[in-house]
Amino acid sequence: MSASKPQESGSIRIEHSLNKKEKEFVDNRRKEVLQSLKKLQIHCSENEVPNIALLGSGGGERAMVGLLGSLDQLQKAGLLDCVLYLSGVSGSTWCMASLYQEPDWSTKLETVKDKIIERLSGPAVSWGDAYDKLKKYPTEQATSVDVQNRLISSPPIDEHTLSDQWDQKSKDPFPIYTVIDKKCKQSNDGDPWFEFTPYEAGYSLTGAFVETSSFGSKFENGCKIEDQPEIDMLYLQALCGSVLADGDEDKKFLWQRIKDFFHNFLLIRETGMFEEMSKEDKCLQVLMDLVDMNLSLLNGIDLSALDESIRTKLNELTGGKHQQVIQKKKLNLTDKEAAKQYMKQYTEDVCNDLSHSFSFWPFGLWKRIVICMAQWIWGSKYDFLYNMKDKAVPPALLESETRDYIDGGLLLNSPYFSVLREERDIDLIISLDFSDNNDPFTTVKKAAETCGKLNIPFPEVNIPSEEVKKPKDFYVFNGQNVPTVIHIPLFNVVNCGDDFEERKEKYHTFQGPYSAEMITELIEVAEKNITNNREKLLDQIRLAIWQKNTVNNE
């Protein structure tokens, strides 16, 4: 694709170059890196300073805690100040969002780390606070279920924006948060790799960007026609962590979790102080039947008995005054798309019908969760490229008024393509891999394969077959005219020894919050990967300087 001139609107930029403010920061940061190298007894000229990118993969709380421990040890080893970019996907972005709340966090990382650990070990966000926050998101554009999932089970609500968090004179690495475009992923058309920085949001490889403060506003033909507030960090974390956003199996998983929650809630009330079921409990039973009905649809089970149960309970609750707004219709489950559309409307109608009679808390939150699940809206935002006329942009990105942005880990569980932009000129990539794949080299292999298809410079990746099941703690992939890639699996036979498999099994991506003991243990595991390899990291930095010097002198 050929680059085109920046758009006159000033908000949209179609160009293969760095944002002006990012370039200014990078130029200043490289001077700081030069001083850090000197402290490490590594001497080079300013032109030879290597551009180093640190990547954090996905992996839920495992990735969040693992990245935190790794960064802390990199800082203690004097290596963090050598890093130019910090890019994350999925769980690693949760750690990044927490860190960048603190200006110049890298200068006080031990204190910041302790704060984050204390918060992770503390109580979850209250239902009341979660509901108050959730009401602020428009239903049609909310990150749907994942916003609620993050609100109910994760750290305190952060209403700062990405622009708020950043100062041009920051002493921290430049942050890049990554997601993917759901439609591009599913159609295999266009550019799926989407990034957020303090200055711009956009398609990494296409070179199409909008000012971060304008992301989510309505554009047409390159002009902003409806302004929207900048998304906050909670919303951004939800976009980055929406791993359940793709596919029916994920829907089944989440519907079952909601069903189990409702069941346990009712069970507690039935065995408690309440002698008979209240109207609130009956109302919850309707929602539970509705959840079960959605789950049955996905499993191809007849819905008529649940439909009859819901209608009966609704009439009982309203004393026979229930207006049956839903026409009875025999569903043909073989027509999956029609059945899904019917179920969406059915779910919304039942919830709204209940709302006319009941407004008790937390019914509003439960109702919204059920409606959002049925609608299955994930990160839907206005497309800033809509109806533009630009040959540099794939047609697939110009045709829809909205786009859906989801967890990057659903395509590649590491943010390689944010730092592989040619204009970022990365010399050394340090990939911290917190994935839980059976093959701990999946991310680097897939990155190499994709780069081969897209003609993006990337080293060959060859892994000894005996190490696929029993990985070591440090791998280097390099070559001519390509960035050097260091791959560090979180769990390996060096830092875990004979407990390698046991450690892996202890920390799953989808499980409840980690205990304080688990967090401490996981941080120690991540830290060992840095302490055990400090000299190897320094060697690769020296080699990157030598290679840059060679290229400069050619």
C-alpha positions in Angstrom: 0.0 0.0 0.0 1.2 3.5 -0.7 0.9 6.2 1.9 -1.3 9.2 1.2 -1.3 12.7 2.6 -2.7 13.4 6.1 -6.3 14.3 6.0 -7.3 18.0 6.3 -9.5 17.3 9.3 -6.4 17.2 11.5 -7.9 14.3 13.5 -7.2 11.5 11.0 -3.8 10.6 9.6 -3.2 8.2 6.7 0.5 7.9 6.6 3.4 5.5 7.3 5.2 7.7 9.8 5.4 8.3 13.5 3.0 10.7 15.1 4.9 14.0 15.6 4.5 13.9 19.4 5.5 10.3 19.5 8.6 11.1 17.5 9.5 13.9 19.8 9.2 11.6 22.8 11.2 8.9 21.2 14.0 11.3 20.3 14.2 12.5 24.0 13.8 8.9 25.3 16.8 7.7 23.2 19.0 10.3 24.9 17.9 8.9 28.3 18.6 5.4 27.1 22.1 6.4 26.1 22.8 7.6 29.7 21.3 4.3 31.0 23.6 2.3 28.8 26.6 4.2 30.1 25.6 3.3 33.7 25.7 -0.3 32.5 29.2 0.2 31.1 27.9 -0.1 27.6 29.3 2.7 25.4 28.0 3.9 22.1 27.1 7.0 20.1 23.6 8.5 20.1 23.1 7.1 16.5 23.9 3.6 17.7 21.4 3.5 20.6 19.2 0.5 19.9 15.4 0.8 19.8 14.2 -1.8 22.3 10.6 -2.9 22.6 9.3 -4.9 25.5 6.2 -7.1 24.8 3.7 -8.5 27.4 1.5 -11.3 26.2 -2.1 -12.1 27.2 -3.0 -14.5 30.0 -5.5 -12.9 32.3 -4.3 -12.3 35.9 -1.3 -14.5 35.2 -0.1 -12.1 32.6 -0.9 -9.0 34.7 1.1 -10.3 37.7 3.9 -11.9 35.6 4.5 -8.6 33.8 4.5 -6.7 37.0 7.2 -9.0 38.5 9.3 -8.9 35.3 9.2 -5.1 35.1 10.2 -4.8 38.7 13.2 -7.0 38.2 14.2 -5.2 35.0 14.2 -2.0 36.9 16.4 -3.4 39.7 18.7 -4.8 37.0 19.1 -1.4 35.5 17.5 -2.6 32.2 14.1 -1.0 32.2 15.5 2.5 31.4 16.9 1.0 28.2 13.4 0.1 26.9 11.8 2.5 24.4 8.4 0.9 24.0 6.2 -1.2 26.3 3.4 -2.9 24.4 0.8 -5.2 25.8 -2.2 -7.4 24.8 -5.0 -8.6 26.9 -3.9 -9.4 30.5 -0.7 -7.5 30.2 -2.6 -4.3 29.4 -4.3 -4.5 32.8 -0.9 -4.3 34.4 0.1 -1.4 32.1 -3.1 0.5 32.9 -2.4 0.2 36.6 1.2 1.3 36.2 0.6 4.3 34.1 -1.9 5.7 36.6 1.3 6.7 38.5 3.4 9.4 36.7 6.9 8.2 36.2 6.1 4.8 37.7 9.4 3.3 36.6 11.3 5.6 39.0 9.3 4.2 42.0 8.3 0.8 40.8 8.7 -1.1 44.1 6.1 1.2 45.8 3.8 1.0 42.8 4.1 -2.7 42.7 3.2 -3.1 46.3 0.1 -0.9 45.8 -1.1 -3.1 42.9 -0.5 -6.3 44.8 -2.4 -4.9 47.8 -5.3 -4.0 45.5 -5.3 -7.4 43.7 -5.5 -9.1 47.1 -8.2 -6.8 48.4 -12.0 -6.8 47.9 -13.5 -6.6 44.5 -15.5 -3.5 43.3 -18.9 -3.3 45.1 -22.0 -4.1 43.1 -23.3 -0.6 43.8 -20.2 1.1 42.4 -20.2 -1.3 39.5 -23.8 -0.5 38.5 -23.3 3.3 38.9 -20.3 3.1 36.5 -22.0 0.7 34.1 -25.0 3.0 33.7 -22.7 5.7 32.1 -21.9 3.5 29.1 -24.4 3.7 26.2 -25.8 0.1 25.7 -25.4 0.2 21.9 -21.7 1.1 22.2 -20.6 -0.5 25.5 -18.1 -3.3 25.6 -21.0 -5.2 26.7 -20.5 -8.2 29.0 -16.8 -7.8 29.4 -17.2 -4.3 30.9 -19.4 -5.9 33.5 -17.1 -8.8 33.9 -14.2 -6.4 34.6 -16.3 -4.2 36.9 -17.5 -7.0 39.0 -14.3 -9.0 39.4 -11.4 -6.6 39.0 -9.5 -3.6 40.3 -11.0 -0.2 41.3 -12.8 1.8 38.6 -10.4 4.0 36.7 -12.1 6.9 34.8 -8.9 8.5 33.6 -8.3 8.5 29.9 -5.2 7.4 28.1 -4.4 11.0 27.2 -4.8 11.9 30.9 -2.2 9.3 31.9 0.6 10.6 29.8 3.0 13.4 30.0 5.3 14.3 27.1 8.2 14.4 29.6 7.5 11.0 31.1 10.4 8.9 32.3 8.5 5.7 31.4 8.6 3.6 28.2 6.1 4.7 25.6 2.9 2.6 26.1 1.0 0.8 23.3 -2.2 -1.0 24.0 -3.3 -3.5 21.3 -6.6 -5.0 20.2 -7.9 -6.5 16.9 -10.7 -5.6 14.5 -13.2 -8.4 14.9 -14.6 -8.1 11.4 -11.1 -8.2 9.8 -10.3 -11.2 11.9 -13.4 -13.1 10.9 -13.4 -12.2 7.2 -9.6 -12.4 6.9 -9.8 -9.1 5.0 -8.2 -5.8 5.8 -5.9 -5.0 8.7 -6.9 -6.6 12.0 -4.1 -5.1 14.1 -5.3 -2.0 16.0 -3.3 0.0 18.6 -3.9 2.7 21.2 -1.2 5.2 22.2 -1.5 8.4 24.2 -1.6 10.3 20.9 -3.3 8.1 18.3 -5.5 5.0 17.8 -5.5 3.1 14.6 -4.5 0.3 12.3 -0.9 -0.5 12.8 0.1 -1.9 9.4 -2.3 0.2 7.3 -1.0 3.4 8.8 -4.5 4.9 9.4 -4.9 6.7 12.7 -7.2 9.0 14.6 -6.3 11.2 17.6 -6.9 9.1 20.7 -9.1 11.8 22.2 -11.4 11.4 19.1 -11.6 7.6 19.0 -15.3 6.7 19.2 -16.5 10.0 17.8 -18.6 9.8 14.6 -16.7 10.5 11.3 -17.7 10.4 7.7 -15.4 10.9 4.8 -12.6 12.0 7.1 -14.6 14.7 9.0 -15.9 14.5 12.5 -19.6 14.9 12.5 -20.5 13.9 16.1 -18.2 14.4 19.0 -18.0 11.7 21.8 -16.0 11.8 25.0 -12.7 10.0 25.0 -13.0 6.4 26.3 -11.7 5.9 29.8 -9.1 3.3 31.0 -11.7 0.9 32.3 -13.3 0.8 28.9 -9.9 0.4 27.2 -9.0 -2.5 29.5 -12.3 -4.1 28.7 -11.6 -3.9 25.0 -8.1 -5.3 25.5 -9.4 -8.1 27.7 -12.6 -9.2 25.8 -11.3 -12.7 25.3 -14.9 -14.0 25.5 -16.0 -11.9 22.5 -15.7 -14.5 19.8 -17.7 -17.6 19.1 -20.6 -19.6 20.5 -18.5 -21.7 22.8 -17.5 -18.5 24.6 -21.2 -17.5 24.8 -22.0 -20.9 26.4 -19.3 -20.5 28.9 -20.4 -17.0 30.0 -24.2 -17.8 30.0 -23.4 -20.9 32.2 -21.4 -18.7 34.6 -24.3 -16.2 34.9 -26.7 -19.1 35.4 -24.5 -20.6 38.2 -24.4 -17.2 39.9 -28.2 -16.7 39.8 -28.6 -20.3 41.1 -26.2 -19.8 44.0 -27.8 -16.4 44.9 -31.2 -18.0 45.1 -29.9 -20.9 47.1 -28.4 -18.6 49.7 -31.7 -16.8 50.1 -33.8 -20.0 50.3 -31.6 -21.4 53.1 -31.4 -18.1 54.9 -33.9 -16.0 56.9 -36.6 -15.8 54.2 -39.5 -18.1 54.9 -41.2 -17.7 51.5 -40.0 -16.5 48.2 -40.4 -12.8 47.7 -41.4 -11.1 44.5 -37.7 -10.1 44.0 -36.7 -13.8 44.1 -39.5 -14.7 41.6 -38.2 -11.9 39.4 -34.7 -13.3 39.6 -36.1 -16.7 38.7 -37.6 -15.2 35.5 -34.1 -13.9 34.6 -32.6 -17.3 35.4 -35.1 -19.0 33.1 -34.2 -16.4 30.5 -30.5 -17.2 30.9 -31.3 -20.9 30.6 -33.3 -20.3 27.5 -30.4 -18.5 25.8 -28.1 -21.3 26.8 -30.6 -23.9 25.5 -30.7 -22.1 22.1 -26.9 -22.4 21.8 -27.1 -26.1 22.6 -30.0 -26.8 20.2 -32.5 -27.7 22.9 -36.2 -27.1 22.6 -37.2 -23.8 24.2 -41.0 -24.2 24.6 -41.0 -25.3 28.3 -38.8 -22.4 29.4 -40.9 -20.0 27.3 -44.1 -21.2 29.0 -42.4 -21.0 32.5 -41.4 -17.4 31.8 -44.8 -16.3 30.6 -46.5 -18.0 33.6 -44.2 -16.3 36.2 -44.5 -12.9 34.5 -48.3 -13.1 34.8 -48.1 -14.2 38.5 -45.7 -11.4 39.3 -48.1 -8.8 37.8 -51.3 -10.2 39.2 -52.5 -11.2 35.7 -51.9 -7.7 34.3 -48.8 -8.8 32.4 -49.1 -7.6 28.8 -47.7 -10.4 26.6 -45.7 -8.3 24.2 -44.0 -11.4 22.8 -45.9 -13.3 20.3 -45.8 -17.1 20.6 -43.7 -18.5 17.8 -42.5 -22.0 17.2 -38.8 -21.6 16.6 -37.0 -23.5 13.9 -33.7 -24.2 15.5 -32.2 -25.3 12.3 -32.4 -21.7 11.1 -29.7 -20.5 13.5 -29.6 -16.9 12.5 -33.3 -16.4 12.7 -33.5 -18.1 16.0 -30.7 -15.9 17.4 -32.5 -12.7 16.2 -35.7 -13.9 17.8 -34.0 -14.7 21.1 -32.3 -11.2 21.2 -35.7 -9.5 20.9 -37.4 -12.0 23.3 -34.7 -11.4 25.9 -35.0 -7.6 25.7 -38.8 -7.7 25.8 -38.9 -9.9 28.9 -36.4 -7.7 30.7 -38.2 -4.5 29.8 -41.5 -6.0 30.8 -40.0 -6.8 34.2 -38.7 -3.2 34.5 -42.2 -1.8 34.3 -43.1 -3.6 37.5 -39.8 -3.8 39.4 -36.9 -1.4 40.0 -35.2 -2.9 43.1 -31.4 -3.0 43.3 -29.5 -4.8 41.9 -32.1 -5.9 39.4 -31.0 -3.1 37.0 -27.5 -4.5 36.9 -28.7 -8.1 36.4 -31.1 -7.0 33.7 -28.4 -5.1 31.8 -26.0 -8.1 32.0 -28.7 -10.4 30.5 -29.6 -7.9 27.7 -26.0 -7.2 26.8 -25.3 -10.9 26.7 -28.2 -11.5 24.3 -27.2 -8.6 22.1 -23.5 -9.7 22.2 -22.1 -6.3 21.6 -18.3 -6.1 22.0 -16.3 -2.9 21.7 -18.6 -1.4 19.0 -17.4 2.1 18.1 -17.9 4.4 15.1 -15.4 3.8 12.3 -13.3 6.9 11.8 -12.5 5.7 8.3 -16.2 5.4 7.3 -16.9 6.5 3.7 -13.3 7.8 3.1 -11.9 7.8 -0.3 -8.3 6.6 0.1 -6.6 3.9 -1.9 -4.1 3.4 0.9 -6.8 1.9 3.1 -8.3 -1.5 2.5 -11.9 -1.2 1.3 -13.1 -3.4 4.1 -12.2 -0.7 6.6 -14.2 2.0 4.8 -17.6 0.4 4.4 -19.0 0.0 7.9 -20.3 2.9 10.1 -19.1 1.0 13.2 -16.3 -1.5 13.9 -16.0 -4.0 16.7 -12.7 -4.2 18.6 -11.8 -7.2 20.7 -9.0 -8.9 22.6 -5.9 -9.2 20.5 -5.2 -12.6 22.0 -7.9 -14.1 19.9 -5.7 -13.7 16.9 -2.1 -13.5 18.3 -1.5 -13.5 22.0 1.4 -11.0 21.8 1.5 -7.5 20.4 4.2 -8.0 17.8 2.6 -6.0 15.1 2.4 -2.8 17.1 6.2 -2.7 17.3 6.9 -4.1 13.8 5.7 -0.9 12.1 8.7 0.0 9.9 8.7 3.6 11.1 9.3 2.4 14.7 12.6 0.9 13.6 12.9 -1.6 16.4 16.2 -3.3 16.7 15.5 -5.6 19.7 12.2 -7.2 20.8 12.0 -8.7 24.3 8.9 -10.9 24.4 7.7 -11.9 27.8 5.3 -14.7 27.1 2.6 -15.5 29.8 0.4 -17.7 27.5 -0.9 -21.0 28.7 -0.7 -22.9 25.4 0.6 -26.4 25.3 3.2 -25.0 23.0 5.0 -22.1 24.8 6.4 -20.9 21.4 3.0 -20.4 19.7 3.2 -16.6 19.7 6.6 -16.2 18.3 6.0 -19.0 15.7 2.7 -17.4 14.6 4.3 -14.0 14.4 7.1 -15.4 12.2 4.5 -17.1 10.0 2.3 -14.0 9.6 5.3 -11.8 8.9 6.4 -14.2 6.1 3.0 -13.8 4.5 3.1 -10.0 4.8 6.7 -9.5 3.8 7.6 -8.0 7.2 11.2 -8.5 8.3 11.3 -11.2 11.1 13.9 -13.8 12.1 13.5 -17.5 11.5 12.1 -19.4 14.5 13.6 -22.8 15.0 12.9 -24.6 18.3 14.6 -27.9 19.3 11.7 -30.5 19.3 12.6 -31.7 22.8 12.2 -28.2 24.2 8.6 -27.7 23.0 7.3 -29.5 26.0 10.1 -28.5 28.4 11.2 -25.0 27.4 14.2 -23.2 28.8 14.0 -19.6 30.0 15.8 -17.7 27.2 15.7 -17.9 23.4 17.2 -15.6 20.8 16.1 -15.5 17.2 18.1 -13.2 14.8 19.2 -12.8 11.3 20.3 -10.3 8.6 18.3 -7.1 8.4 15.6 -8.2 10.9 15.0 -7.3 14.5 16.4 -9.6 17.1 13.7 -11.4 19.1 14.2 -12.6 22.6 11.5 -15.0 23.8 11.1 -15.7 27.5 8.4 -18.3 28.5 7.0 -17.6 32.0 7.1 -21.2 33.2 10.2 -23.1 32.2 12.4 -25.9 33.4 15.0 -23.3 34.7 12.9 -21.2 37.0 10.5 -24.1 38.0 12.7 -27.1 37.9 10.8 -30.3 38.5 7.7 -28.3 39.4 7.3 -27.0 35.8 4.0 -28.8 35.0 2.6 -28.3 38.5 3.2 -24.5 38.3 1.6 -24.3 34.9 -1.5 -26.1 36.1 -1.8 -23.9 39.2 -2.3 -20.7 37.2 -5.1 -20.8 34.6 -6.3 -17.9 32.5 -9.9 -18.4 33.5 -10.1 -18.8 37.3 -11.0 -16.8 40.3 -8.8 -14.0 41.7 -5.4 -15.2 42.9 -4.7 -15.3 46.6 -1.9 -13.2 48.1 0.3 -16.3 48.3 -0.3 -17.1 44.7 0.6 -13.6 43.6 3.8 -13.6 45.6 4.8 -17.0 44.2 4.1 -15.9 40.6 6.0 -12.7 40.9 9.0 -14.7 42.1 8.8 -17.0 39.1 8.7 -14.0 36.7 11.5 -12.3 38.5 13.8 -15.3 38.1 13.5 -15.1 34.3 15.1 -11.7 34.5 17.7 -12.3 37.2 18.8 -15.6 35.6 19.3 -13.9 32.3 20.6 -10.4 33.0 24.0 -11.0 31.4 22.4 -12.6 28.3 20.1 -9.5 28.0 23.1 -7.2 28.2 24.9 -9.3 25.6 22.0 -8.9 23.2 21.9 -5.2 23.8 25.6 -5.0 22.9 25.0 -7.0 19.8 22.1 -4.8 18.7 24.5 -1.8 19.1 27.1 -3.5 17.0 24.6 -4.4 14.3 23.3 -0.9 14.2 26.8 0.5 13.9 27.5 -1.9 11.0 24.4 -0.8 9.2 25.2 2.9 9.8 28.7 2.4 8.3 27.6 0.6 5.2 
